[in-house]
Amino acid sequence: MSTLVIVESPTKAKTIRNYLPKGYRVEASMGHVRDLPKSASEIPASVKGEKWAQLGVNVESDFEPLYLVPKDKKKVVKALKDALKGVDELVLATDEDREGESISWHLMQLLKPKVPTKRMVFHEITEEAIQSALESCRDIDDQLVRAQETRRILDRLVGYTLSPLLWKKIAWGLSAGRVQSVAVKLLVERERDRRAFKQGSYWDLKATLAQSDSPFEAKLASLGGTRVATGSDFDENTGQIAAGRNVVLLDETQAQALKQRLEASVWTISNLEERPSSPKPAPPFTTSTLQQEANRKLRLSARDTMRTAQSLYEKGFITYMRTDSVNLSQQAITAARSCVEQKYGKEYLSPKPRQYATKSKGAQEAHEAIRPAGNTFRTPQETGLKDRERNLYDLIWKRTVACQMANARQTHITVSIEVDDALFKATGKRIDFPGFFRAYVEGSDDPNAALEDREVTLPKLKVGDTPSCTELEPIGHETKPPARYTEATLVKTLEKEGIGRPSTYASVIGTIIDRGYVHPLNNSLMPTFTAFAVTELLDNHFPDLVDVKFTARMERTLDEISTGEAEWLPYLKKFYSGDAGLAGQVEARESQIDPAEARTVDLSDLSAKVRIGKYGPYIEAVNEEEGNEAETVRASIPLDVSPADLNDEQVQVLLKQKTEGPEKLGLHPETGEPIYALIGPYGPYVRLGDKTDDNPKPKQVSLPKGVTRESVDLEMAVGLLSLPRLLGMHPETGAKIKASLGRFGPYVVHDQGKEGKDYRSLKGDDDVLQVTLERALELLAQPKRGRGRKAAKPLRELGKHPDSEEPINIYDGPYGPYIKYEKVNASLPEGKKVEDVTLEEALEIIAAKAATKKKTTRKKTTAKKSTTKKASTAKKSTTKKTSTAKKSTTKKTSTTAAAKKSTAAKSKSTNQRTKKTTASDTE
């Protein structure tokens, strides 16, 4: 008996093939095989004249979707139809969620199999899971298919109805979406809060005290029995202390006077409190929490996190990555507890197995949380994974294992110190038992470093002690505006508010970045002026569509459709049709929306107007100089200027540059050419010479980070334009060493030509225009660091290898101590203590580990050779036949080549135009 199994991707197919019996053939559908038309060119001629054709949904006939096989999927469908011929059975093994169910349904509609067909689902790709899934196949779940289809239709109706309106009223190529527009509104509202924010300032005192020669720090808490103001006491809208707050607000003069008064006074411990706490580990990952932690710890975008997780799942390393459940199977709990016992010891196990329950109503408890696959968890070292995949797997492994570990036990210590009429407080934290901290701490990459960060030691103190004050320092503070959203905090907010599904957040965030609504700034999401204009239009004319509560209710209804609690057709009719429906609203309000007004961003406290133009946002102001006619002046806004920070001073600089030309700093001392300071779309820069026909691209250099346009003088500009600077020759290689500015800031480079280039970033105190050859050599001599990583310190240095003279050290890793020599890492034998290991023993352990690596490599090489041999033999046998056939077809091929090239060029051009004019129908 022969069986065809269809999955979504080649990677998944390759992994599953290993676990299926003989007679099973696995093919990939490459994702969806049918979809709604994405451009006018895809719409069949038979319906092109219909009003609803552009939507791809027949709103006049019960919202019947128009499904088509995209051009790039026609070969795939044909291949699947061919594969189906001659088999006795078809198994549809697409993902277990709504999307996967939908793909299986579409395959059934297209392939029309005449053999028995089954639906197979599994949560992980392991031999045991695949065998179990084969024995418990089911039919396609029509309810899940309908739920997915309703979402797809709803998103298409919103996107394809509102996006053309945005094209007409604001700018070409914009889009609206059921979830993306709400996400953009959240970002815009936060940016408005930042713009409205008024800064406040306050002062306090920090004391460095010592008891028995042990120093500790304390901060001023109250004065004369009244609490001293902190940042949380300020009103963000006024920059003043919030109404009703009874606090002491110190300025610099008062803080300095208080310092002088207290310096000669006696400091006395008046109270000491110890409060125990027992933090619990976080539950295992869901789609949302994985995206949040990967963004916080690994700086991965939601899109990159999901791509990487998808790859890990398809390769059989983790369970399915689209889930809102924190539930763990008994198999997973047993595997996690086994890891804890082996790696950390029995005392680190939680007394009872932990089971987590998902609080959200729509969660599917039959699914599992994201965890390592299988009934035993491979450690990250055992997987052979690298780079991003290794890091993400490491995160999932740690989080899963930690959830079955004992609570941490810690003691919070608060010490009150009286001095005159002032009260200072010192706080400490003692970790009595690390528990799950040993494996995983939320918000930190390194568990050991995190453990140290969490423990703040204080000397032994008791009431009545009189510590000495070694330093008393007044410190000024300024309140900060509300932080912009990061991908992590945006995902968290969307999930908390019940907007969209976590599995779609990656594509939603990707879309708002691609469409120009968001400019990623470091790790935050800065909304653009275009985002402001679109949000204002939608908020003013279609408030429900960007209302958080309305969108959350819509999401709940879609969930109810999937469970049969709500009917899909009446819901779509109510949403789209009739006077109150979306189509009627757009038709009625289109004539009311003035394009000039829609393209204007409302920043009421700005003297100039901000408008959205064909080439991006610009400012517009009327120049009213005496004796001249009033003139309208327009100037583009640089990309790095945020809506929250644009002020009248920046406006005047941009307008002056537009009307008077760039500011001339002087003439270059060698060439005599003028040097200008300008502001461009990517920020401030200096330019050498004028733009002419003979010199269309004069040399220009961006200003270093932290240098403003106003602070640049002629000397600095000449220096910047001279970059890269030749510092001299390397004493060992004779190669050039230069200093320059790059994408990531100032750097020095050792340029060895064909041997390659060795770069080092300059440190905070280094000046790219002043750095010397000696300093460059010092930096180049330092080992290269991974960005943001600190070199680990060895627990013990054993000595040097007798052959290579390279060091052999013992380090502390997350899974216990290990010996490191060059690229070989070897765990210590069970029961062996760090202090007992000798250099001779270490050499034996390293040699054994290196031999294991060689064996694995040799096996792979042998396998490759045998495959190559077979392939070459097969090639020889077919060469003669192929060459004869080639000769006879050469003439035909050459005559059609030109025609093919012409067709391809036209097709490419059409595709590019189509992409630009496609409305958005993503969430």
ABEGO torsion letter per residue (X at the ends): XBBBBBBABAAAAAAAAAABBBGBBBBBAGEBABBBBABAAABBAAAAABAAAAAGBBAABGGBBBBBBBAAAAAAAAAAAAAABGBABBBBABBABAAAAAAAAAAAAAAGBABBBBBBBBABBBAAAAAAAAAABBBBBAAAAAAAAAAAAAAAAAAAAAAAAAAAAABBGBBBBAAAAAAAAAAAAAAAAAAABBBBBBBBBBBBBBBGGBBBBBBBABBGGBBBBBAAABBAAAGBBBBGBBBBBBBAAAAAAAAAAAAABBBBBABBBBBBBBBBBBBBBBAAAAAAAAAAAAGBBAAAAAAAAAAAAAAGABBBABBABABBBAAAAAAAAAAAAAAAEAAABBABBBBBBBABAABBAABBBBBBBEABBBBAAAAGBBEAAAAAAAAAAAAAAAAABBBBBBBBBBBBBBBEABBBBBBBBBBABAEAAAABBBGBABAAAAAAAABBBBBBBBBGBBBBBABBBBBBBBBBBBBBBBAAAAAAAAAAAGBEBAAAAAAAAAAAAAAGABBBBEABBBBBAAAAAAAAAAAAABAAAABAAAAAAAAAAAAAAAAGABBAAAAAAAAABEAABAAAAAAAAAAABBAAAAABBBBAABABBBBBBAAEBBBBBBBBBBGBBBBBBBBBBBAABBAAABBAAAAAAAAAAAAAEBBBAEBBAAAGBBBBBBBBAAEBBBBBEBBBAABABBBBBBBBBGBBAAABBAAAAAAAAAOBBBAEBBAAAGBBBBBBBBAAEBBBBBBAEAAEBBBBBBBAABBAAABBAAAAAAAAABBBBBBGBBBBBBABBAEBBAAAGBBBBBBBBAAEBBBBBEABBBBBBBGBBAAABBAAAAAAAAAAAAAAAAAAAAAAAAAAAAAAAAAAAAAAAAAAAAAAAAAAAAAAAAAAAAAAAAAAAAAAAAAAAAAAABBBABX
